[in-house]
Amino acid sequence: MLTIYHSKGTRSLRVIWLCEELKLPYQVEIVPFTGEYRSSPEWRDMNPVGKVPVLADDDFIMFESGAMVQYILDRYGNGQLQPEAGTQEHGLFLQWCWFAESTFARPVGEIVNHRRVFEEHQQSETAIAEMKARATLCVKALDEALTDHEFLLGSSFSAADIMTGYSMFIFDKYASSTDHPHAYDYWNRLQKREACQTAFGQYA
Ligand SMILES: N[C@@H](CCC(=O)N[C@@H](CS)C(=O)NCC(=O)O)C(=O)O
């Protein structure tokens, strides 16, 4: 049984959304997002840097949401939601999955961390504006890639859209800049999917 350790609004939404798309059985274990809990030895045993999420597949435990998505696809996906490994299309799929977390979500996540960690008078609006500019450049890249595409790989929905959908969710929430209509139409399209609605409706 897959157990997804989740706190409201966090990247475990990707994993929940994926399980819903694949109609896999899973359970969600809600964990407190407090610094105290995330630095506890109990949680650090599961995630050594104290972040959320964690995935358990029986007694196999892993961290990093993108790795969880790939693990579930490869182990339980029966070829769904990703192109065949070793093809150029799969290379493109990996490109967007990695882009979603390591390039796009990163500056948005740092805005969230900055606001949470520092008192208001210590916060640097200059630093935040710079991170927002980095994130906005990513939305511009998506906007261009989606000009005449329904999804990142063309007409087929894939887990790259799940990875990116979550990044659009936090961008819209913490750094919104709506002047990229193709990227926003895309995010609106993703939110119409039943699996997305179930995941975000219950856990965002
Ligand atoms: N690359 C990691 C990022 C995990 C991450 O940053 N999680 C956020 C919640 S969505 C968190 O725990 N932030 C607390 C912190 O960074 O201190 C992943 O995809 O799992």
Ligand as a Chemical Component Dictionary entry (heavy atoms), coordinates in Angstrom:
data_LIG
# 
_chem_comp.id                   LIG 
_chem_comp.type                 NON-POLYMER 
_chem_comp.pdbx_formal_charge   0 
_chem_comp.three_letter_code    LIG 
# 
loop_
_chem_comp_atom.comp_id 
_chem_comp_atom.atom_id 
_chem_comp_atom.alt_atom_id 
_chem_comp_atom.type_symbol 
_chem_comp_atom.charge 
_chem_comp_atom.model_Cartn_x 
_chem_comp_atom.model_Cartn_y 
_chem_comp_atom.model_Cartn_z 
_chem_comp_atom.pdbx_ordinal 
LIG N1  N1  N 0 12.330 19.114 -4.103 1  
LIG C1  C1  C 0 11.532 18.738 -2.962 2  
LIG C2  C2  C 0 11.050 20.022 -2.306 3  
LIG C3  C3  C 0 10.276 19.747 -1.036 4  
LIG C4  C4  C 0 9.802  21.044 -0.401 5  
LIG O1  O1  O 0 10.409 22.120 -0.551 6  
LIG N2  N2  N 0 8.686  20.938 0.311  7  
LIG C5  C5  C 0 8.130  22.098 0.984  8  
LIG C6  C6  C 0 6.626  21.949 1.082  9  
LIG S1  S1  S 0 5.900  21.793 -0.515 10 
LIG C7  C7  C 0 8.733  22.157 2.361  11 
LIG O2  O2  O 0 8.753  21.170 3.065  12 
LIG N3  N3  N 0 9.241  23.332 2.742  13 
LIG C8  C8  C 0 9.817  23.557 4.026  14 
LIG C9  C9  C 0 11.231 24.044 3.933  15 
LIG O3  O3  O 0 11.809 24.076 2.848  16 
LIG O4  O4  O 0 11.762 24.381 4.971  17 
LIG C10 C10 C 0 10.357 17.860 -3.422 18 
LIG O5  O5  O 0 9.943  17.990 -4.573 19 
LIG O6  O6  O 0 9.883  17.020 -2.632 20 
# 
loop_
_chem_comp_bond.comp_id 
_chem_comp_bond.atom_id_1 
_chem_comp_bond.atom_id_2 
_chem_comp_bond.value_order 
_chem_comp_bond.pdbx_ordinal 
LIG N1  C1  SING 1  
LIG C1  C2  SING 2  
LIG C1  C10 SING 3  
LIG C2  C3  SING 4  
LIG C3  C4  SING 5  
LIG C4  O1  DOUB 6  
LIG C4  N2  SING 7  
LIG N2  C5  SING 8  
LIG C5  C6  SING 9  
LIG C5  C7  SING 10 
LIG C6  S1  SING 11 
LIG C7  O2  DOUB 12 
LIG C7  N3  SING 13 
LIG N3  C8  SING 14 
LIG C8  C9  SING 15 
LIG C9  O3  DOUB 16 
LIG C9  O4  SING 17 
LIG C10 O5  DOUB 18 
LIG C10 O6  SING 19 
# 
